[in-house]
Amino acid sequence: MLKLEIVTPERRVVDVEADSVTVPTASGEAGFLTNHAPLISALKPGVLYYSAKGATERLAVSTGFVEVSDNQVSVLTDTAESPDEIDASQAKVDREEAERELVTNVTAAADDNAAIKERLDLANARLTLAAGR
């Protein structure tokens, strides 16, 4: 079993024993099982999955970090929302705003658009979870 802890600046979102954890990282999804090698990685906005007691739970997470060590997975993220906490209409507005900004900044350097792309990725993750409630 893994000890999973997900923390935002405002609250401790999750503190459970989990069978597996999958997080969105800059290099793709990373999955963790018991006895995983130690790791620290940056999170990108997306959907975090974890399995506990036969059920799979999902959260929309923003940027942050994940650390795996001694069967403990610690996720530090700016935001983490369950499907029930997501305001789908606001997520849609956020996605549309980010898409407009990307179109108007099409000639900007990739680094200049990184924050907009992160907002778009988070809005898409939130909408994906809200649709599957």
N, C-alpha and C positions, 0 to 999 in steps of 0.2 A: 504494500500500500504506500501511496504517496501522501504526504501532508501538503495540501494546497492552501495557499493564502493569497488572496487578491486584495490589494489595498489601493485606495485613491487618497488624495489629500484630505477629503472630507470624511471618509469612513472605511471600515473594514467590510468589504463586500462579501467575501467568501472565506471561510475557515473550516475546511472539511478534510476527511480522509477520502482520497480518490484512487481509482484503479488506473486511470490514464488521464493525461492532459495534452491538449493540442493547442498551440498558440500561433498567431500570425507574426512572423519575423520578417526582417528586411530581405532575407534570402529565401523566403517561402515558409510554409507551415512546418513547425517543429513539434514532434510528438514525443511524449515522455512516459515511460513505464518505470516500474520499480527497478532500482539499482542502475539508473541512467548515469552516465559519466557526468562529472561536474561541468557546468556550462553557465555562461552569462551572455545574453543576447539582447539586442534592441528589439522592441515590439514595433510593429506598424499597425495602423488601424485595421480592424477586421473582426472576425468572429473567433472567440476562444471557446473551446469545447472541453468538458471534463465529464468523466463517467464515475459515478459513485452509487453504490448500492443498487446496481442494475439499471440505473437511469442515466441518460445523458443530458447534461445541462449546457446551455449556451449563453454567452454574454457578448455584447458588442463592446470592444475595448479600443481605446485610442493609443497614442504613443506612450512609450514607457520602457520598462526593462523586465526581463525574466531571469531568475537565477535558479539553477538546479544544483542541489548539493545534499548528500546524505539522505536521499528519499524525501527531500523537501523541495517543493516548487513555490517560489515566491514571485509574485507578479506585482510590480509597482507601476501603476498606470494613471494617467490624468483622469480618465473616466472609464466606468464599467457599468453597463446597464443590462438588466435582464429583459426579455421580450415584453413583460408586463409594464416595465418602467419607461418604455420608449414611446415618445410622442411621434407617431408616424407622419402626421401633417407637418410638424416642425422639421423632421428629418428630410422630407421631400423638399421643403423650402431651402434647407441647408444645401441639399444636393444641387438644386437648380441654381443657387447663387454661386456655388463653387464651379459649376459647369460654365456659367456666364463669365466668371473671372478668368478661367482657363482660355476661353475663346478670345477675350480681349487682350490677354497676355501671351498670345500664341508665338510672338517673336522674342519673348523674354528667355533668358537662360534657364536651363532646367532647374538649377538651384533656386532661382527666384520663384518658380512654380511649385516647389516641394511642399510648402505649407498648404497651398490650395489643394494639391493632390491628396494630402493627408486628410483634409476636411472632406473631400469628395469620397475617399475610401471609407471614412467613418460613417458618413451619411448613408452610403450604400450598404454597409454592414448593419446599420440600425434598421434600414428598410427591409433587408433580408430577414432579420429576426422578427420584425413586427408583422411581416406577411405570414410567417409560419407559426404564429401564436397558437 
